[in-house]
Amino acid sequence: MGYSKYKFNRLFKKVSIVSTLILILFIIFTLTFHGSSKSFDLIVLKNPFQNSISKYTSLFNTILEPKCENFTTYNLDSSNYWQYYGFSHHMQLNEDTLSNILQINQRQEEEISRIHNELINYYLTPKYPAFASLEKSVNGKNLENSRGIVYVSGEDYYWLTILSIKFIRDHMKDRTTPIEIFVPFRDANDHYCNKISMTYDNVKCLYFSDYLSWQQMKKISGYQYKSLALLLTSFNDILYLDSDNIPINNIQEMFEDENYRKTGFVSWPDFWKRSTNYKFYKMSGLSNYANPISTIPSIESGQILINKNSHLKTLLLSYYYNFYGPEYFYPIFSQGFPGEGDKETFYLASRVVNEKSFVITGQTTKSFGYKDKNSKYIGQGILQMNPSNSNKYWFLHVNYPKLNINNLFLNNNYQKNNNIRKWMIIRNAQDDGKGTGFWKKLGIDLEFEIWNLMIEILTVDFKGFKIFKEIGNDEICDYVKEHVKKLQNSKLNLI
């Protein structure tokens, strides 16, 4: 039975309407997830700093994109010049050497100088509308008593974030300091961060993809997330922590530290001497300050204490440095020295925009670890001190190896030698024969305490929630319990 012309026209109209609706939905979807940040703003969570940060991101990606080749060529092998801060070395790290490890041609020097000139004289001043708006948001929002901890986390770091928060909440008995965890992308299948926020008091999950467009997010990864989190957080007084960093001092005391209150920004030193290329000082307008800055140790940015209100320019410039970090600024700032990444971007940004900062100098940064059966020292991490009292420590940065217990046990890391205890000795990274006992110095068996907390995480806090993809909570907990028992039995053997 055929269609009449009338029926055919009705059917055609219906199909056309449906097709049009589908096309409209497709256009909305495309604009939402692949279009401009303006379109994306329709569905993101609102944040008083969001629009301005999105505009800065677009600015960095267009007008302020460096129009010169990346920094990839080296005249000298930088590994020949790696030097520990506070120790002499047979090769000098003077102006001549530091100006020539990385090759910087005239075109690159002129372009980086141009960018700094535009940033300092316009884009980081109230003359630029996005800065004026951001400054108004920061100053206008009542952040007087807004203090909190910020982490950047994700699939590979959730366990470490959990462990750090667990120590703060249950060992340090700090149930009130608010915590924000930033995760790159909102994922319907990723329930970890929400589970963390439901398990521990006053913890909030935030997603960068809620604040920037898909196109903007494609330009950012890894180290670059840290500076973005510092701009988007709702806190004014910010303690940023890497996920493998455990604070071992009262958090509120940190915010009241005299050097932080005076400057609004505290940085902690790395093991290494500063290796920033001297040409950077000229390109950034810091020529007159090259020598004092060059004598300051390199920075270890696993912890940052900063005030957004007083250091807005620092945070924006460090965001730019990280936006183009891998191609341009990481090589300029570190020149292939260990730990090259975002570590120098915050401190050097503060120098360029002339906002106050405090860096611990004149003290060698301490490593902690143990000696294996061949009496070889095996470092496990970094101890960072109280900036106002070098006899007290604030942070235990367990970065090598990280306490990813699934890897430590499944890869047999903890069964390869007879050393049950890994945190035995505190010493300089370069041995000077002046090491001391870890437990004796800190007055507490932190290795046992932290491993013991893992049992409660696995059996109580996250019971029924599988933390590791490779192994169940009960199975991995059996390894942890066995290790904790060995730690308990080895107490008498501590230094």
C-alpha positions in Angstrom: 0.0 0.0 0.0 1.6 3.3 -1.1 1.8 6.7 0.5 -0.4 9.6 -0.6 1.3 12.9 -1.3 -0.3 14.3 1.9 1.0 11.5 4.1 4.5 11.8 2.5 4.6 15.5 3.2 3.6 14.9 6.9 6.3 12.3 7.2 8.9 14.5 5.6 8.0 17.3 8.0 8.4 15.0 11.0 11.7 13.7 9.8 12.9 17.3 9.2 11.9 18.4 12.7 13.7 15.4 14.3 16.8 16.0 12.1 16.8 19.7 13.0 16.6 18.9 16.7 19.4 16.4 16.4 21.5 18.9 14.5 20.9 21.6 17.2 21.8 19.2 20.0 25.0 18.2 18.1 26.0 21.9 17.7 25.4 22.5 21.4 27.4 19.5 22.3 30.2 20.5 20.0 30.4 24.0 21.3 30.2 22.8 24.9 33.0 20.4 24.8 35.2 21.6 21.9 34.4 25.2 21.5 35.3 28.5 23.2 35.6 29.0 26.9 32.6 31.3 26.7 30.4 28.4 25.5 31.9 26.2 28.1 31.0 28.7 30.9 27.3 27.7 30.5 27.8 24.4 32.3 30.8 24.8 34.5 30.7 25.4 38.2 31.0 29.1 39.0 34.1 30.4 40.7 34.9 34.1 41.3 38.2 33.8 39.6 37.1 31.5 36.8 36.3 33.9 33.9 39.5 35.9 34.4 41.7 32.7 34.6 40.0 31.4 31.4 40.8 34.8 29.7 44.4 34.5 30.8 44.6 31.0 29.5 43.4 32.2 26.1 45.8 35.1 26.2 48.7 32.9 26.9 47.7 30.6 24.1 47.4 33.4 21.5 49.0 36.8 21.9 51.6 35.7 24.4 52.6 32.5 22.6 56.4 32.6 22.2 57.3 33.1 18.5 60.6 31.4 18.6 62.0 27.9 18.7 61.9 25.8 21.8 64.9 25.6 24.1 66.3 22.1 23.3 70.0 22.6 22.4 72.8 22.3 25.0 76.3 23.5 24.6 77.5 21.6 27.7 76.6 18.4 29.4 74.7 19.7 32.5 75.3 16.5 34.5 78.9 17.4 34.7 77.9 20.5 36.7 75.3 19.0 39.1 76.3 20.3 42.6 74.8 20.1 46.1 74.0 23.4 47.8 76.5 24.1 50.6 79.3 21.9 49.2 82.3 22.7 47.0 82.7 21.2 43.5 85.6 20.9 41.1 83.6 22.7 38.3 82.5 26.3 38.9 78.9 27.4 38.6 79.7 30.9 37.7 78.1 33.4 35.4 80.0 32.2 32.3 79.1 28.6 32.9 75.4 29.2 33.7 75.1 31.4 30.6 76.3 28.7 28.3 75.0 25.3 29.4 71.8 25.9 27.5 72.0 27.4 24.0 69.9 30.6 23.7 70.1 32.5 20.5 69.4 36.2 19.9 65.9 35.6 18.5 64.9 33.5 21.5 66.4 36.2 23.9 64.5 39.0 22.1 61.2 37.0 22.2 61.3 36.1 25.8 62.2 39.7 26.6 59.2 41.0 24.6 56.9 38.7 26.5 58.2 39.8 29.9 57.9 43.4 28.9 54.2 43.0 27.9 53.3 40.9 30.9 55.0 43.3 33.4 53.8 46.5 31.9 50.3 45.6 30.8 48.9 42.1 31.3 49.8 41.9 35.0 48.5 45.4 35.8 45.0 46.9 36.3 45.3 48.3 32.8 44.4 44.9 31.5 40.7 44.3 32.3 41.1 40.6 33.2 43.7 41.5 35.8 41.5 44.3 37.2 38.6 41.9 37.4 40.7 39.2 39.1 42.2 41.6 41.5 38.7 42.9 42.4 37.5 39.3 43.0 40.5 38.5 45.2 40.3 41.7 47.2 36.5 41.8 47.4 35.9 38.2 48.5 36.1 37.9 52.3 39.1 35.6 52.6 40.5 37.1 55.8 40.2 33.8 57.7 40.2 31.5 54.6 43.1 29.1 55.1 43.4 25.7 53.6 45.4 22.9 52.0 45.5 22.3 48.3 46.4 19.0 46.5 46.5 18.1 42.8 45.6 14.5 42.4 44.3 11.9 40.0 44.3 8.2 39.3 48.0 7.6 39.9 48.1 9.8 43.1 44.8 9.1 45.0 46.4 6.7 47.4 49.2 9.1 48.3 46.6 11.9 48.7 44.5 9.7 51.0 47.6 8.9 53.1 48.6 12.5 53.5 45.0 13.5 54.5 44.7 10.6 56.8 47.8 11.6 58.7 46.5 15.2 59.0 43.1 14.2 60.1 43.8 11.3 62.4 47.5 11.5 63.5 47.7 15.3 63.7 44.1 15.4 65.0 43.4 18.3 62.6 39.7 17.8 61.6 39.0 21.4 60.7 41.5 22.8 58.3 39.7 22.7 54.9 41.2 20.8 52.0 40.6 21.1 48.3 41.7 18.4 45.9 42.0 19.4 42.3 41.7 16.7 39.6 42.3 17.4 35.9 39.1 15.9 34.3 35.6 15.2 35.6 35.1 11.5 34.8 31.8 9.7 35.5 33.8 6.5 36.2 36.1 8.1 38.6 34.6 7.9 42.1 37.8 8.2 44.1 37.8 11.9 44.9 34.2 11.9 45.9 34.9 8.9 48.2 37.8 10.8 49.8 35.5 13.8 50.4 32.8 11.6 52.0 35.4 9.8 54.2 37.2 12.7 55.7 35.7 15.9 57.1 35.9 19.2 55.2 37.4 17.9 52.0 36.2 19.2 48.6 36.8 17.9 45.1 37.3 20.3 42.2 37.9 19.6 38.5 39.9 21.8 36.2 37.7 20.7 33.3 34.8 22.5 35.0 36.6 25.8 34.7 38.5 25.7 31.4 37.3 24.6 27.9 38.4 21.3 26.4 40.7 23.1 24.0 42.4 25.0 26.9 42.7 21.8 28.9 44.6 20.0 26.1 47.4 22.5 26.6 48.0 21.6 30.2 49.3 18.5 32.0 51.6 17.3 34.7 53.6 19.9 36.6 51.5 22.7 34.9 48.4 21.9 37.0 49.9 23.1 40.3 49.9 26.8 39.3 46.4 26.5 38.0 45.2 25.0 41.3 46.7 27.9 43.3 44.8 30.4 41.2 41.4 28.6 41.3 41.4 27.6 45.0 38.9 29.5 47.2 41.6 29.9 49.9 43.6 33.1 50.5 46.3 31.6 52.7 47.3 28.4 50.8 49.4 25.5 51.8 50.0 23.5 48.6 51.2 19.9 49.1 52.3 17.3 46.6 50.4 14.1 47.2 53.5 12.4 48.4 54.1 15.0 51.1 53.1 14.5 54.7 53.0 17.6 57.0 54.3 16.7 60.4 53.6 20.0 62.2 50.5 21.8 63.2 49.0 23.4 60.0 47.6 26.5 61.7 51.1 27.2 63.2 52.5 27.2 59.7 50.1 30.0 58.7 51.2 32.0 61.7 54.9 31.6 61.0 56.7 35.0 61.3 58.5 34.7 58.0 55.2 33.9 56.2 53.3 36.7 57.9 56.1 39.2 56.9 56.3 38.1 53.2 53.2 36.1 52.2 55.3 33.5 50.4 57.7 30.9 51.7 59.7 28.5 49.5 61.8 25.6 50.6 65.2 24.6 49.1 66.2 21.5 47.2 69.4 19.6 47.6 71.0 21.4 44.6 72.7 24.7 43.8 70.7 27.1 41.6 71.3 26.5 37.9 69.2 29.2 36.2 70.6 30.5 33.0 72.0 34.0 33.6 70.4 35.3 30.4 67.0 34.9 32.1 67.8 37.8 34.4 68.3 40.1 31.5 65.3 38.8 29.6 63.0 39.3 32.7 64.4 42.7 33.9 66.3 41.2 36.8 69.9 42.0 35.6 70.7 44.0 38.8 69.6 41.1 41.0 71.3 38.2 39.1 74.1 37.7 41.6 72.1 37.6 44.8 69.5 35.3 43.2 72.1 33.0 41.7 73.5 32.3 45.2 70.1 31.1 46.5 69.6 27.3 46.3 67.3 25.7 43.8 63.7 25.3 45.0 61.9 22.2 46.0 58.2 22.9 45.4 56.6 19.8 47.0 55.3 22.4 49.5 54.4 26.0 48.9 53.0 28.5 51.5 51.5 31.5 49.7 49.0 34.3 50.1 46.8 34.8 47.0 45.9 38.4 47.9 49.5 39.6 48.3 50.9 37.4 45.5 48.4 37.5 42.7 51.0 38.6 40.1 53.4 35.9 41.2 50.7 33.3 40.7 49.7 34.6 37.3 53.3 34.8 36.1 54.1 31.3 37.4 51.0 30.1 35.5 52.5 31.5 32.3 55.9 30.0 33.1 54.2 26.6 33.6 52.0 27.0 30.6 55.1 27.1 28.4 57.3 25.3 30.9 58.4 22.1 29.1 59.3 24.0 25.9 60.8 27.2 27.3 61.0 27.9 31.0 61.9 24.6 32.6 65.1 24.4 30.6 65.9 28.1 31.2 65.4 27.8 34.9 67.1 24.5 35.6 69.2 23.6 32.5 69.0 19.9 33.0 69.7 19.8 36.7 67.8 17.1 38.8 64.1 17.7 39.3 63.7 20.1 36.4 60.0 21.1 36.2 57.8 23.6 37.9 60.1 23.9 40.9 61.6 27.3 40.1 58.6 28.9 38.5 57.0 30.3 41.7 60.0 31.8 43.3 61.4 33.4 40.1 58.0 34.8 39.3 57.9 36.5 42.6 61.3 38.1 41.9 60.2 39.3 38.5 57.0 41.0 39.7 58.8 42.2 42.9 56.4 40.6 45.4 58.0 39.6 48.7 59.3 36.1 49.4 61.2 34.1 51.9 63.6 31.3 51.0 65.5 29.2 53.5 69.2 29.7 52.8 72.4 28.9 54.6 71.1 25.5 55.6 71.5 22.2 53.7 68.3 20.4 52.9 68.2 17.0 54.7 67.7 13.6 53.1 66.4 10.6 55.1 67.0 6.9 54.3 69.0 3.9 55.3 72.1 1.9 54.6 71.8 -1.4 52.8 73.7 -4.6 53.5 76.7 -3.2 51.7 76.6 0.0 53.8 75.5 2.1 50.8 73.1 4.9 51.7 69.7 4.7 50.0 67.7 7.9 50.2 63.9 7.8 50.6 62.9 11.4 50.7 63.3 15.0 51.8 62.8 16.5 55.3 61.9 20.2 55.1 62.4 22.4 58.1 60.5 25.1 60.0 61.5 28.4 58.2 62.0 30.1 61.5 63.6 27.2 63.4 66.1 25.0 61.7 66.0 22.4 64.5 62.3 21.6 63.8 60.9 19.9 60.7 57.5 20.6 59.0 57.3 18.2 56.1 58.2 14.6 55.2 58.3 14.5 51.4 58.4 10.8 50.7 59.3 11.0 47.0 61.8 8.3 46.3 60.3 5.8 46.2 56.8 7.0 46.8 54.6 5.1 49.2 52.6 3.4 46.4 52.2 0.2 48.4 50.8 -1.7 45.4 54.1 -1.1 43.5 56.3 -1.6 46.5 55.0 -5.1 47.3 53.9 -6.4 43.9 57.3 -5.4 42.4 59.0 -7.0 45.4 60.7 -3.7 46.3 60.4 -4.5 50.0 61.7 -8.0 49.8 64.9 -7.4 47.8 67.1 -6.8 50.9 67.2 -7.4 54.6 66.5 -3.8 55.6 63.1 -3.7 57.2 63.6 -0.1 58.3 63.8 2.4 55.5 63.7 5.6 57.5 66.8 5.3 59.7 69.2 8.1 59.0 68.9 11.9 58.5 71.9 13.4 56.6 72.9 15.7 53.8 72.4 14.4 50.3 76.1 14.6 50.0 77.5 12.7 52.9 79.6 14.8 55.4 79.7 12.1 58.1 77.3 14.0 60.3 74.2 11.9 60.0 71.8 11.4 62.9 69.1 8.8 63.8 65.7 9.5 62.2 63.7 8.5 65.2 66.1 10.1 67.7 65.9 13.5 65.9 62.1 13.6 65.3 61.2 12.0 68.7 58.6 9.7 67.1 58.7 6.6 65.0 57.0 8.1 62.0 57.7 5.1 59.7 55.7 2.8 62.0 53.0 5.4 62.6 52.4 6.0 58.9 52.4 2.4 57.9 50.0 1.6 60.7 47.6 4.2 59.4 47.5 2.3 56.1 45.8 -0.6 57.8 43.0 1.6 59.0 42.6 3.2 55.6 42.3 -0.3 53.9 40.1 -2.0 56.5 37.9 0.8 57.9 38.0 4.1 55.9 37.8 2.5 52.4 36.3 -0.8 53.3 34.3 -2.0 50.4 35.9 0.5 48.0 38.7 -0.9 46.0 41.6 1.5 46.0 44.0 -0.3 43.7 43.0 -1.7 40.3 45.7 -4.5 40.5 44.9 -5.9 43.9 42.0 -5.8 46.4 42.1 -4.0 49.7 42.2 -7.2 51.8 45.1 -8.7 49.8 47.3 -5.6 49.9 46.4 -5.1 53.6 47.9 -8.6 54.3 51.2 -7.3 53.0 50.9 -4.1 55.0 50.1 -5.9 58.2 53.1 -8.2 57.8 55.3 -5.2 57.2 53.9 -3.3 60.2 54.6 -6.4 62.4 58.2 -6.4 61.2 58.5 -2.7 61.9 57.1 -3.3 65.4 59.6 -6.1 66.1 62.5 -4.0 64.8 62.1 -1.1 67.2 65.0 -2.1 69.4 67.3 -2.0 66.5 66.7 1.7 65.8 69.6 4.2 66.0 
